[in-house]
Amino acid sequence: MNDKNKNLLLRVISALVLLPVVLYCLYRGDWWTALLLAWASASVAYEYITITLKGLSPVGVVAVLGAGALPILPVWKPFEATALVCGILGVVIFSGWLWHLVKGPLPEAPVRVAHLVTAVVYGGGGMISLMSVRNLSDGAWWVVCALVVTWMNDTTAYFAGRFLGKHKLYPAVSPNKTWEGFAGGLVGSIVGLVVLRAFFFPSLSVLDCLVMGVLGGVLGPAGDLCESMLKRAYGVKDSGKMIPGHGGMLDRIDALLFNAPMVLLWVQFGRGLF
């Protein structure tokens, strides 16, 4: 078996093992979902730090723990969550500055502290958004909306790009992406939500499908491109090796990290459900 087939087999096995676990935890809600999202958030923060800072210092551990704590807050302390988010960011910022003040390197301190804060926001922002949505009475279905928008976009963009793609979208960052794939993904995001509304989630309106489908069709690819930009900037192929055949956690949820806050904001301000 050649390396390509081995990688494909690993991808299939990983998906078959992990997907049921992920869906079950999202279905159960509360601490099941919170701990799942905490693992994802901490993993993204860890991968981001190891890419940008080339290792994990004690303040890097603080940032990873802070990112992992964010999705837990809406379950553990729902009424104090906003204040605690600010507190966590404050701890990361101050501990980062003090660490580099003592340990150095002094010229790189501002950039290194900025990376620590980015790691927390990058990993935790999307996951705390998803957890906040999950806490709603019909939150499981809104989480499904975020997943459908992301997965349908990725799947339809792949096939549209493969069979119709001619015009490169952003070759300097991602040589394989095309405008045809982007358009196919955008349509796929909307169609996925329309199917979800028709058969499973009738509370979803046509406007919901259009707004989240269009925004997800733009933000999902943007999230993917931003992660590609990060990896190119630091000369790495994958964000990590956590998921066999798939790379790191960030490789798998880069688009969801951008789509989850969008769903939260639409549910809160577009639908007024909070």
N, C-alpha and C positions, 0 to 999 in steps of 0.2 A: 504494500500500500504506500503510495507516494505521500509527500508532505501535505499536498493540497487536500487529498481525500481524508487523511488523518485529521486535519483541521476541521473539515466539514463534519466528520463523525463526532469530534469533540463538541462542536457547536450544537449538534442535534441532541446529544446526551445531556449536555448542560441545560439546554432549554427544557427538555423533558423532566429533568430533576427539579430545576429551580422554579419554573413557571407555576406548577401547582402550589408550591409552598408560598410563593409571592401572592397569588390570587387568594389563597386561603387566609393569609394574614390580613390582606386588604378587606376581605369579606367579614372577618371577625370584628374588625375595628378596635377601638380603645387601645389597650397596651400591646395587643398583637400587631396592629398597624404601626403604632408608635415605635416599637423596638425594631421592626423591619426597616422603617424609614430612618431611624437613628443609625442603623448599620450602614445603610446606603449613604447617608450624609457624611458620616465619619470616614467612610471609605473614599469618597470623592475628595474630601479635605486632605486625607493622607496622600492620595495620589497626586493632587495638585502641589502639595508641599514637596514631595520627593522629586517631582519634575522641575519645579522652579528653584528650589533651594538645595537640591542634590542630597537630601538627607533629612533626618528627623531629629531636631534638637529638643531639649526639654520644653521650650516654649512652643515648638511644633506640636508636641503632645498635648499641650494646653489647648491649642487651636483645634486639633482633631477632636478632643473631648468636648470642646465648646460646640463644634459643628454637630456632633452626635447628640448633644443635649437639646438642640433647637426643636426637633420634631416631637420630643417628649413633652415639652412645655404645654401645648394645648390640651393634653390629657391630664398631666400632673397638676398644673397650676393655670387653668384656663383664664382666670380673671387677672392674673399677674403676669401673663405670658409676655406682653409687650415690654413691661419694665424689666423682666428677666432677660429678654433678648438684648436690651441695651446694656444690662449688667454683664452679660457674657462677652459682648463685644468690648466693653470697657476693660474687663480682665485680660483679654487677649492683647489689646493695644498696650496697656500699661506694663504687663509682664514682658511683652516683646521689647518695648523700649528699655526697660530696666535690665533685661538680659543682655542686650547688645551694648548697653552703657558699660556693663561690667566685663563682658566677654568679647565684645567687638564682633566682626570688624567694623570700626566706627564709620568709615566712608559708605559702607553698604547698609547701615542700620535702617535708614528710612525705607529703602526699597524692600528689605527683608521683612520689616514689620508690615508693610503694605501687603506683601504676599500672604502673610499669616491672616490678616483680616479678610483678604479676598478668598482665602481657602474656606473660612467660616461661612461667608456669605454665599459663595459659589455652591458649596456642599449643602448648607443648611437652608438657604432661601427657598429653593424649590420644594424641599421635603417638608418644611414647616407649613408651607402653603398647602401641600397635599393633605397633611394631617388636619389642618384647620377646616378644609373642605369636608374631609371624612367625618368630622364631628357633627355635621348637619344630620337632620333626621333621614334625609334621602342622600346623604353624603357619599355612600358607596357608589351610587350611579354617577355622581359628578366626578368622582375619581375615575370611573370607567370612561367618562367623556375625555378626560385628560389622556388616558391610555389609548383610547381609540384614535383621537386626533394625531397622537404621536406615532403609533404603530402603523396606522393606515397611510399616513404621509410617507413614512419610511418605505413601506412595501410598494405602494403604487409609484413612488418616485423611482425606485430601483427598476421596476419593469418598464416604465415609460422611458426612462433614460437608456435602458439597455436596447430597446427595440426602436425607439424613435429619436434618441438623442443625437444631435448634430452640433449644437451651439454650446460651447463651454460657458458655464455659469461663473466660475471664479477659479481659473486654472492655477493661479499663483498659490492658492490655499488648498484646493481640492480638485485635481485634474480630471477626475471621473464624473463630477457633477455637471449636469447640463440644464439649460433653460427648459427643455422639454420635460426632463425629469422633475424639475421644480413645479411646472404647471401640472403634471400628472399627480404629484404629491398634494398639491393644493386641492385639486378636484377630489382626490381620495379622502382627504380630511373631512371635507363637507359631506361626501357620500356616506362615509362611515358613521357620522353623527345622524344623518337622515335615516339610515337603516336602524341605528340604535333607538331613535325616536319611534319608528314605525312598529318595532317588535318588542321592545323591552322597557323604554323609558318615555311614556307618553307625556309626562310633565315637561319634557324638553320641547321648546317652541321652535318654529321655523327660524325665527330670529336668532335663537341660541345656536342653532346649527350653522347659520351663515356667519355669525360673528366669531364664534370659537373655531369654526372650520377655516375661515380665512386667516384669522390671526395665528392659529396653530400651523397653518400651511406656510406662514412666513417665519414665525418664531422658531419652529422646530428645525428647519434647515439652517437658520441663523445660529442656533445653539450648536449644531453639528459643525458648521464652518468655524465657529469660535474655538471649539476644541481642536479642530485641525490646525488652526492658526497657532494655538498654544503648543501643540506637539511639533510643528515645523520650527517654531521659534527656538525650541530647546532640543531639537534633533532626536526625538523619540518616535518610535513607531506606534506603540500602544501606551495607554496611560498606566497600565499595570498588567498583572497576570492573575488576578483574583478569580476570573471566570474562565475556565478552560475553553479554548477555541474562540472566545469572544474578546479577550483582552482584560482591561480593567473595568471597574464600576463606571468610571466617567465615560469610557467608550460606549457603554450600554445606555446610559441615561442622560447623555449630553443634551438631547433635544427635549426630554421631559423636564429638565431643570429650567428651561425657558418657558415651557408650556404650562407648568403647574401654577406659577404665579399669575399667569394670564387667566386661567380658569377661576382662581380665587378672586381676582379683581372683578371679573365679569359676574360671578355669583353674588359678590357683595354689592357692587355698584350698579350693574346692569339688571340684576334680578332682585336686589334688596333682601336677600335671604339671611343676612347676619343681623 
